[in-house]
Structures are given as structure tokens and as C-alpha cells.
Amino acid sequence: MNEKSTIVRHSLSEIRAMRERGKDKTSPAAPEAESLGAGFWKSARVAVPGGKTSVHLLLDSDGVEWFKANGKGRLTRMNAVLKAYVQAQKH
């Protein structure tokens, strides 16, 4: 199986440009880039979570409404239910 690499390299100037355009995904708690030093940037890597596939599907309204009624994160919870079902079928 040939998997696409999820490692992306950006220079500090590219990261700054992305931040200015509002396109970076940096945590607000992350330290400022300048405080990390040159040694950090020589071996820095951006890790992109893998293993997810975007799909379009039609679901019954009552099931979607039930997940919606239970607060934010409904897609994450739906995924967890599907994952639990798959694990149960494997055993």
C-alpha cells in the first residue's frame, strides 16, 4: 500500500505569511516562533493527522437530530459509534 506522506515543511517566513493570512493552524498556547531558536527549526516537522476520509452520506433525520440535541461534537460522537461498531464486529 502506497501512502501519501503527511510531512510538510515550511520556512519560518512561510509560517508567518500563513499566520498573516489567517491560514495557520497554530494553537493559541503555542510559543512564539522566535523564542524556539534556530536549532529547533532545523529539525521541526509539521504533523498532519492521518487516517480520516471525507465522505458524503445521507442519514436518517431522527438519528442526526438525536446527536445534535446532545451538544457540540456530534460528528465526532457519530464517528466514535461507527468505530465501536467496527471493533465489535471484529471480535
Backbone as JSON, one array per atom type, in Angstrom:
{
  "sequence": "MNEKSTIVRHSLSEIRAMRERGKDKTSPAAPEAESLGAGFWKSARVAVPGGKTSVHLLLDSDGVEWFKANGKGRLTRMNAVLKAYVQAQKH",
  "N": [[0.84, -1.18, 0.0], [0.66, 2.14, -0.93], [1.18, 4.99, 0.71], [0.41, 8.44, 0.94], [2.71, 10.92, 1.9], [2.53, 12.7, 4.98], [4.05, 14.68, 5.92], [4.96, 17.99, 6.04], [6.92, 20.68, 5.03], [7.75, 23.92, 6.1], [9.1, 27.16, 5.84], [10.18, 29.57, 8.3], [9.41, 32.1, 7.45], [7.34, 31.44, 5.69], [5.49, 30.36, 7.47], [4.94, 32.61, 9.0], [3.71, 34.18, 7.0], [1.45, 32.62, 6.47], [0.17, 32.86, 8.93], [-0.41, 35.6, 8.92], [-2.28, 35.65, 6.87], [-4.26, 34.3, 8.1], [-4.31, 31.57, 7.87], [-2.93, 29.66, 9.29], [-2.68, 26.85, 11.55], [-2.04, 27.02, 14.17], [-1.88, 26.47, 17.61], [-3.31, 28.63, 20.04], [-1.91, 28.56, 22.41], [0.65, 27.96, 21.74], [4.23, 28.49, 21.7], [5.89, 31.55, 20.75], [7.46, 31.72, 17.58], [10.03, 32.84, 17.39], [11.13, 32.47, 19.9], [11.96, 29.88, 20.03], [14.4, 29.26, 18.86], [17.15, 28.69, 16.52], [18.11, 26.04, 16.31], [15.9, 24.44, 16.88], [14.27, 24.82, 14.6], [15.7, 23.61, 12.56], [15.18, 20.91, 12.68], [12.45, 20.74, 12.83], [9.12, 19.52, 12.36], [5.95, 19.32, 10.76], [3.11, 17.79, 11.82], [0.49, 16.18, 10.36], [-2.67, 15.05, 11.1], [-3.56, 11.79, 10.17], [-5.45, 9.19, 8.49], [-8.15, 9.75, 8.19], [-11.07, 9.96, 6.22], [-12.86, 11.86, 3.96], [-16.31, 11.85, 3.48], [-19.5, 11.76, 1.82], [-22.71, 11.32, 2.92], [-26.08, 10.2, 3.32], [-28.15, 10.44, 6.08], [-30.58, 9.16, 8.41], [-32.96, 11.48, 9.55], [-33.91, 11.49, 12.21], [-31.9, 10.22, 13.71], [-29.71, 11.96, 13.31], [-30.73, 14.29, 14.45], [-30.94, 13.45, 17.12], [-28.22, 13.2, 17.86], [-27.45, 15.88, 17.48], [-29.0, 17.14, 19.45], [-27.66, 16.47, 21.71], [-25.53, 18.15, 22.07], [-22.43, 19.92, 21.16], [-19.97, 18.53, 18.89], [-21.09, 16.45, 17.5], [-20.44, 15.05, 15.11], [-18.02, 13.88, 15.76], [-18.84, 12.2, 17.81], [-20.6, 10.55, 16.37], [-18.77, 9.31, 14.68], [-17.33, 7.91, 16.62], [-19.24, 6.06, 17.48], [-19.58, 4.57, 15.13], [-16.97, 3.56, 14.89], [-16.84, 1.99, 17.22], [-18.75, 0.07, 16.58], [-17.51, -1.2, 14.41], [-15.25, -2.28, 15.7], [-16.56, -4.08, 17.44], [-17.59, -5.87, 15.6], [-15.3, -7.03, 14.65], [-14.51, -8.7, 16.68]],
  "CA": [[0.0, 0.0, 0.0], [1.47, 3.34, -1.07], [0.51, 6.08, 1.4], [0.93, 9.78, 0.71], [3.38, 11.46, 3.08], [1.81, 13.78, 5.64], [5.04, 15.62, 6.44], [5.01, 19.21, 5.25], [7.96, 21.58, 5.53], [7.54, 25.34, 5.87], [10.1, 28.04, 6.44], [9.61, 30.49, 9.28], [8.73, 33.18, 6.72], [6.08, 30.9, 5.18], [4.58, 30.25, 8.61], [4.49, 33.98, 9.31], [2.78, 34.6, 5.95], [0.19, 31.9, 6.7], [-0.46, 33.47, 10.1], [-0.96, 36.89, 8.49], [-3.47, 35.37, 6.04], [-5.23, 33.57, 8.9], [-4.34, 30.2, 7.36], [-2.17, 28.7, 10.1], [-3.48, 26.06, 12.5], [-1.25, 27.04, 15.39], [-2.61, 26.61, 18.87], [-3.05, 29.9, 20.71], [-0.98, 28.33, 23.52], [1.98, 27.64, 21.21], [5.2, 29.57, 21.93], [6.24, 32.34, 19.58], [8.49, 31.06, 16.8], [11.35, 33.41, 17.67], [11.64, 32.0, 21.19], [12.37, 28.48, 19.95], [15.8, 29.17, 18.46], [17.46, 28.13, 15.2], [18.26, 24.59, 16.4], [14.57, 23.82, 16.8], [13.73, 24.89, 13.24], [16.43, 22.73, 11.65], [14.6, 19.56, 12.69], [11.0, 20.84, 13.07], [8.23, 18.83, 11.41], [4.53, 19.55, 10.98], [2.4, 16.51, 11.77], [-0.91, 16.29, 9.95], [-3.35, 13.8, 11.47], [-3.98, 10.99, 9.02], [-6.41, 8.16, 8.8], [-9.53, 10.2, 8.05], [-11.55, 10.06, 4.84], [-14.05, 12.69, 3.83], [-17.38, 11.17, 2.76], [-20.83, 12.37, 1.8], [-23.71, 10.28, 3.08], [-27.4, 10.61, 3.79], [-28.51, 9.76, 7.32], [-31.95, 9.41, 8.85], [-33.08, 12.74, 10.3], [-34.09, 11.3, 13.66], [-30.59, 9.92, 14.3], [-28.91, 13.19, 13.31], [-31.32, 15.19, 15.45], [-30.58, 12.95, 18.44], [-26.83, 13.6, 18.12], [-27.45, 17.34, 17.6], [-29.62, 17.51, 20.73], [-26.73, 16.17, 22.8], [-24.45, 19.13, 22.14], [-21.37, 20.02, 20.14], [-19.16, 17.34, 18.68], [-21.93, 15.34, 17.03], [-19.76, 14.23, 14.11], [-17.02, 13.09, 16.48], [-19.58, 11.12, 18.5], [-21.08, 9.62, 15.34], [-17.6, 8.53, 14.28], [-17.0, 7.0, 17.73], [-20.22, 4.98, 17.44], [-19.22, 3.73, 13.99], [-15.73, 2.87, 15.23], [-17.18, 0.95, 18.21], [-19.45, -0.99, 15.86], [-16.5, -1.93, 13.64], [-14.47, -3.07, 16.66], [-17.4, -5.16, 17.92], [-17.71, -6.85, 14.52], [-14.01, -7.71, 14.5], [-14.33, -9.67, 17.77]],
  "C": [[0.89, 1.24, 0.0], [0.71, 4.51, -0.45], [1.2, 7.41, 1.09], [1.55, 10.3, 2.0], [2.59, 12.62, 3.66], [2.77, 14.8, 6.24], [5.12, 16.81, 5.48], [6.07, 20.12, 5.85], [7.6, 23.01, 5.14], [8.68, 26.1, 6.51], [9.39, 28.94, 7.45], [8.87, 31.62, 8.57], [7.4, 32.7, 6.13], [5.05, 30.78, 6.29], [4.06, 31.63, 9.0], [3.47, 34.47, 8.28], [1.43, 33.91, 6.12], [-0.56, 32.51, 7.87], [-1.11, 34.8, 9.73], [-2.23, 36.72, 7.65], [-4.55, 34.65, 6.84], [-5.34, 32.12, 8.5], [-3.54, 29.21, 8.19], [-3.1, 28.01, 11.08], [-2.74, 25.96, 13.83], [-2.14, 27.21, 16.59], [-2.3, 27.97, 19.48], [-2.05, 29.77, 21.87], [0.44, 28.04, 23.04], [2.94, 28.8, 21.45], [5.45, 30.33, 20.63], [7.44, 31.69, 18.9], [9.89, 31.55, 17.16], [11.96, 32.86, 18.95], [12.16, 30.57, 21.14], [13.82, 28.29, 19.52], [16.01, 28.44, 17.14], [17.57, 26.61, 15.23], [16.93, 23.85, 16.28], [14.1, 23.73, 15.35], [14.46, 23.99, 12.26], [15.81, 21.34, 11.58], [13.08, 19.57, 12.9], [10.21, 20.14, 11.97], [6.79, 19.21, 11.77], [3.84, 18.21, 10.81], [0.94, 16.77, 11.44], [-1.6, 14.99, 10.3], [-3.82, 13.06, 10.21], [-5.08, 10.04, 9.41], [-7.86, 8.59, 8.72], [-9.85, 10.31, 6.57], [-12.82, 10.88, 4.83], [-15.08, 11.92, 2.99], [-18.64, 12.02, 2.77], [-21.81, 11.23, 1.95], [-25.01, 10.88, 3.59], [-27.76, 9.77, 5.01], [-29.97, 10.05, 7.65], [-31.97, 10.63, 9.75], [-33.18, 12.52, 11.8], [-32.76, 10.98, 14.35], [-29.72, 11.16, 14.39], [-29.43, 14.16, 14.37], [-30.98, 14.75, 16.87], [-29.16, 13.37, 18.8], [-26.73, 15.11, 18.3], [-27.96, 17.78, 18.97], [-28.68, 17.28, 21.91], [-25.48, 17.03, 22.78], [-23.44, 19.07, 21.01], [-20.6, 18.71, 20.03], [-19.95, 16.16, 18.13], [-21.23, 14.47, 16.0], [-18.69, 13.35, 14.76], [-17.69, 11.93, 17.2], [-20.11, 10.1, 17.51], [-19.93, 8.72, 14.87], [-17.23, 7.52, 15.35], [-17.95, 5.81, 17.75], [-19.9, 4.02, 16.3], [-17.96, 2.92, 14.27], [-15.99, 1.73, 16.22], [-17.88, -0.22, 17.54], [-18.44, -1.85, 15.07], [-15.68, -2.82, 14.56], [-15.27, -4.27, 17.17], [-17.54, -6.26, 16.85], [-16.43, -7.63, 14.32], [-13.83, -8.81, 15.54], [-15.36, -10.73, 17.73]]
}
